[in-house]
Amino acid sequence: MPQDNEPSGSSAAPDAPGELIAQVQGLSEKLTEQINKVIVGQENVIEQVVMAMLCRSHAVLVGVPGLAKTLLISTIARAMSLAFSRVQFTPDLMPSDITGTEVIEEERSTGKRSLRFVKGPVFANIILADEINRTPPKTQAALLEAMQEHHVTVGGIQHALPQPFFVLATQNPIEQEGTYPLPEAQLDRFMFMIHVAYPGADEELEIIKRTTVRHEVDVEHVLDADQVLEIQNLVRDVPIADHVSRYALRLVRATRRPARGEEDSRPDFMQRYLSWGAGPRASQFLVLAGKARAVLQGRSHVTNEDIAGVIHPVMRHRLIMNYNAEADGIRTDDLIDQLLEATPTSASELASVIR
């Protein structure tokens, strides 16, 4: 019987080359070193953003103003040699302001007129959707096709986006007047919801020292687009044991209400505090993020610890709390912590997945 930290091989993909994984770990350390030249602290945020990118996915960063969310994303783009584009979402922003538009162009010699497509800011490798909840749903939805299909359609013609392609959105959690919260179905398309917290006292002192003097930083290029695409393929080739996949599945299914007429086998705290659970994307993203975490740590297989290490950013925006949770002051992260404690981790206990 396999141990929790060893792949069983029953459903494992071909083993990823150990040398390449070691190389990726080294590149990850160099990337973090370059980012830390500009950003103080926020190690978990940096790791989660990089994991989302290596999974070909997107992320939402939630934090109050002044926590360097925009600077972090632009610095990652510089270190990865990727084209960066920032879109400041405002109430008057139109879909064509993001995707691009067709203009009439006239040839002076012949007088002939034709339509020419002018690309919008979405045609870059890393898109910063700044304060995405400040623009109406129609404009928010303009990103959906790009995020899912990696192309935009204008005038009935599809235009492919450059690869790799990532959307990193930011939200302000404290200012809600005049905002348009993202619908749950649209939030579900983001792999991670990343909480950006206040810096510690020592970190804030370092920020003050860096930003109140002349301080120019030269961020070196660590990766390029081709290397990012290669690592993305490597992540998907990492093997995962059946019991680790079942662990991810058990965590997700424990959040769902049973079908009508079936017995509710969820833990008591889920029944008390949860109105709606996570969908299939949660289990897919748990496994994929677990693979990325394993690669970044220099391992060629996924463990239960990898799944537990990514569950908070994967699940926190997929759980809808009820009034009991609000009354008792229970947050989604609190519920996830309880779920981890209540879920078995041994292969034998995970043989049967919760219904």
C-alpha positions in Angstrom: 0.0 0.0 0.0 1.5 3.4 -0.9 2.4 5.9 1.8 0.8 9.4 1.7 3.9 11.0 0.3 4.6 8.4 -2.4 2.9 8.0 -5.8 1.2 4.7 -6.4 1.6 4.8 -10.2 -1.9 3.4 -10.8 -3.0 6.6 -12.6 0.3 8.4 -12.8 1.4 10.1 -15.9 4.9 9.5 -17.3 7.4 10.7 -14.8 8.7 14.3 -15.3 12.5 14.5 -16.0 14.2 15.1 -12.6 16.9 17.3 -14.1 14.3 19.7 -15.6 12.4 19.8 -12.3 15.6 20.7 -10.5 16.3 23.4 -13.1 12.8 24.8 -12.6 13.4 24.9 -8.8 16.6 26.9 -9.4 14.8 29.3 -11.8 12.0 29.8 -9.3 14.6 30.8 -6.6 16.2 33.2 -9.0 12.8 34.7 -9.9 11.9 35.2 -6.3 15.3 36.8 -5.7 14.7 39.3 -8.5 11.1 40.1 -7.3 12.4 40.7 -3.8 14.6 43.4 -5.1 11.4 45.4 -5.5 8.8 43.8 -3.3 9.4 43.4 0.5 7.9 40.2 2.0 4.7 38.7 0.5 6.4 35.4 -0.1 3.1 33.4 -0.2 1.5 35.9 -2.6 4.5 35.7 -5.0 4.4 31.9 -4.8 0.7 31.7 -5.5 0.9 34.1 -8.5 3.7 32.1 -10.0 1.8 28.8 -9.4 -1.2 30.2 -11.2 0.9 31.3 -14.2 2.6 27.9 -14.4 -0.8 26.2 -14.5 -2.0 28.4 -17.5 -4.6 29.9 -15.2 -5.6 33.3 -13.8 -5.8 34.8 -10.3 -7.6 37.5 -8.3 -5.6 39.5 -5.8 -7.7 41.0 -3.0 -6.2 43.7 -0.7 -6.5 47.2 0.5 -4.8 50.0 -1.5 -1.1 50.6 -1.1 0.0 46.9 -0.8 2.0 47.0 -4.1 -0.3 44.6 -5.9 0.2 46.4 -9.3 4.0 46.7 -8.7 4.2 43.0 -7.8 2.6 41.9 -11.1 4.6 44.3 -13.3 7.8 43.2 -11.6 7.0 39.5 -12.3 6.4 40.4 -15.9 9.8 42.2 -16.1 11.6 39.2 -14.5 9.9 36.8 -17.0 10.5 39.0 -20.1 6.8 39.0 -20.8 4.7 41.7 -22.4 2.7 43.5 -19.7 -0.5 45.5 -20.0 -2.5 47.3 -17.3 -6.2 48.0 -17.7 -7.6 50.4 -15.1 -11.3 49.4 -14.8 -13.7 52.3 -14.5 -17.5 52.6 -14.7 -17.2 54.0 -18.3 -14.9 51.4 -19.6 -16.3 49.6 -22.7 -15.5 46.1 -24.0 -13.8 47.4 -27.1 -11.4 49.4 -24.8 -10.1 46.0 -23.7 -10.3 43.8 -26.8 -9.7 46.4 -29.5 -11.8 47.8 -32.3 -12.0 48.1 -36.1 -11.2 51.4 -37.7 -11.8 52.6 -41.3 -8.5 53.2 -43.1 -8.2 54.9 -46.5 -5.4 54.5 -49.0 -4.4 58.0 -50.2 -3.3 56.8 -53.7 -6.5 54.9 -54.6 -9.1 56.3 -52.1 -10.0 52.7 -51.3 -11.3 52.2 -47.8 -10.9 49.1 -45.6 -11.3 48.0 -42.1 -8.3 47.5 -39.9 -8.3 45.9 -36.5 -6.5 47.9 -33.8 -5.5 45.6 -31.0 -6.5 46.4 -27.4 -4.5 46.0 -24.2 -5.6 42.4 -23.9 -3.0 41.5 -26.5 -0.1 41.0 -24.0 1.2 38.1 -22.0 0.2 39.4 -18.6 -2.9 41.5 -18.2 -3.4 43.4 -15.0 -7.2 44.0 -14.6 -6.9 46.7 -11.9 -10.0 47.1 -9.7 -12.0 44.7 -11.9 -15.1 45.2 -9.7 -15.3 48.9 -10.6 -16.6 48.3 -14.1 -20.1 47.1 -15.2 -20.7 43.3 -15.9 -20.8 43.9 -19.7 -17.1 45.0 -19.6 -16.1 42.4 -17.1 -17.6 39.7 -19.4 -15.3 40.9 -22.2 -12.5 39.2 -20.5 -14.2 35.8 -20.3 -13.6 34.7 -23.8 -10.0 35.8 -23.6 -9.5 34.0 -20.3 -11.1 30.8 -21.4 -10.4 30.5 -25.1 -7.2 32.7 -25.4 -8.7 34.6 -28.3 -11.1 37.5 -28.9 -13.7 37.9 -31.5 -14.3 41.3 -33.2 -16.5 41.8 -36.2 -17.0 38.0 -36.5 -13.2 37.4 -36.8 -11.2 35.6 -34.2 -7.9 37.1 -33.1 -5.5 34.8 -31.2 -3.8 36.2 -28.1 -0.1 35.9 -27.5 1.1 32.9 -25.5 1.6 32.5 -22.6 -1.5 34.5 -21.5 -2.5 35.4 -17.9 -5.1 37.6 -16.4 -4.3 38.9 -12.9 -7.2 41.0 -11.5 -7.2 43.1 -8.3 -10.1 44.0 -6.0 -10.4 46.4 -3.1 -12.3 44.6 -0.3 -13.2 47.7 1.7 -14.7 50.1 -0.8 -18.0 48.8 -2.1 -19.8 51.9 -3.1 -20.1 52.2 -6.9 -18.7 48.7 -7.5 -20.0 45.7 -9.4 -19.0 42.5 -7.6 -17.9 39.7 -9.9 -20.7 37.0 -10.2 -19.8 33.6 -8.7 -19.8 32.0 -12.2 -17.1 34.5 -13.4 -15.1 34.3 -10.2 -15.0 30.5 -10.7 -12.9 31.0 -13.8 -10.1 32.3 -11.7 -7.9 29.6 -10.3 -6.8 31.5 -7.2 -8.2 34.2 -5.0 -5.1 35.5 -3.3 -5.3 37.6 -0.1 -2.7 40.3 0.1 -2.2 41.2 3.8 -0.5 44.1 5.5 3.2 43.8 5.9 4.8 43.1 9.3 6.5 45.8 11.3 10.0 45.0 10.1 8.8 44.6 6.5 7.0 48.0 6.6 10.2 49.6 8.0 12.2 48.2 5.1 9.5 49.5 2.7 9.9 53.0 4.2 13.7 52.9 3.9 13.5 51.8 0.2 10.8 54.2 -1.0 11.9 57.4 0.7 15.3 57.6 -0.9 16.7 57.4 -4.4 16.4 53.7 -5.0 16.7 52.3 -8.6 16.5 48.6 -9.1 17.6 46.6 -12.1 15.4 43.5 -12.4 17.2 40.8 -14.4 15.4 38.6 -16.8 15.2 35.1 -15.4 12.7 33.4 -17.8 11.3 34.0 -21.2 8.0 33.1 -22.9 9.3 29.8 -24.4 10.6 28.7 -21.0 7.3 29.5 -19.3 5.5 27.4 -21.9 7.9 24.5 -21.4 7.4 24.6 -17.6 3.6 24.7 -18.1 3.8 21.5 -20.1 6.1 20.0 -17.4 3.6 20.8 -14.6 0.9 18.8 -16.4 3.2 15.8 -16.8 3.9 15.5 -13.1 2.4 12.2 -11.8 -0.1 12.1 -9.0 -1.2 9.0 -7.0 -4.8 7.8 -6.9 -5.1 8.4 -3.1 -3.8 12.0 -3.5 -6.4 12.7 -6.2 -9.0 11.1 -3.9 -7.9 13.4 -1.1 -8.5 16.5 -3.3 -11.8 15.1 -4.4 -12.9 14.3 -0.8 -12.1 17.9 0.2 -14.2 19.3 -2.6 -17.2 17.0 -2.3 -17.4 17.5 1.4 -18.6 21.1 0.6 -21.6 20.1 -1.6 -25.2 19.6 -0.6 -26.5 16.2 -1.4 -29.1 15.6 -4.1 -32.8 15.6 -3.0 -33.6 12.4 -1.2 -30.0 11.6 -0.3 -28.5 11.6 3.1 -26.4 14.7 4.0 -22.9 13.2 4.9 -21.1 16.5 5.0 -19.3 17.4 8.3 -21.6 19.2 10.8 -19.8 22.5 10.4 -20.4 22.4 6.7 -24.1 21.8 7.1 -24.3 24.7 9.6 -22.3 27.4 7.9 -22.2 26.6 4.1 -24.9 27.7 1.7 -23.3 26.4 -1.5 -20.2 24.4 -2.1 -17.4 24.2 -4.7 -17.9 22.8 -8.3 -15.7 20.5 -10.4 -13.2 23.3 -11.3 -12.2 23.3 -7.6 -11.0 19.6 -7.7 -9.3 20.2 -11.1 -7.5 23.3 -9.8 -6.5 21.6 -6.5 -4.7 18.8 -8.4 -3.1 21.2 -11.0 -1.9 23.6 -8.3 -0.6 20.7 -6.3 1.5 19.7 -9.3 2.9 23.2 -9.7 3.7 23.4 -6.0 5.6 20.1 -6.2 7.6 21.3 -9.2 8.5 24.6 -7.5 9.8 22.6 -4.5 11.9 20.3 -6.7 9.7 17.2 -6.4 8.5 14.9 -9.2 5.2 13.8 -7.6 2.3 15.3 -5.7 1.6 14.8 -2.0 -1.3 15.4 0.3 0.7 18.3 1.7 0.7 19.9 -1.7 -3.1 19.7 -1.9 -3.5 21.1 1.6 -1.0 23.9 0.8 -3.1 25.3 -2.1 -6.6 24.7 -0.9 -7.1 28.1 0.6 -6.6 30.2 -2.6 -8.4 27.6 -4.6 -11.5 27.2 -2.5 -12.1 30.6 -0.7 -14.0 32.2 -3.5 -15.9 29.0 -4.3 -17.7 28.6 -0.9 -20.8 30.6 -0.3 -21.4 31.1 3.4 -24.8 31.5 5.0 -26.2 33.8 7.7 -25.1 31.4 10.5 -21.5 32.0 9.5 -21.9 35.7 9.4 -23.5 35.7 12.8 -20.8 33.6 14.3 -18.0 35.4 12.6 -16.8 32.4 10.6 -14.8 33.2 7.4 -14.2 30.9 4.5 -10.6 30.3 5.5 -11.8 29.2 9.0 -14.2 26.7 7.4 -11.3 25.4 5.1 -9.1 24.9 8.2 -11.8 22.8 9.9 -12.3 20.9 6.6 -8.6 20.0 6.6 -8.7 18.8 10.2 -11.8 16.6 9.5 -10.6 15.0 6.3 -8.6 11.7 6.5 -5.2 11.6 4.7 -4.3 7.9 4.6 -4.8 5.9 1.4 -7.0 3.3 3.1 -9.4 5.9 4.5 -9.6 7.7 1.2 -10.5 4.5 -0.8 -14.2 5.6 -0.6 -14.9 9.1 -1.7 -17.7 11.0 0.1 -20.9 10.9 -1.8 
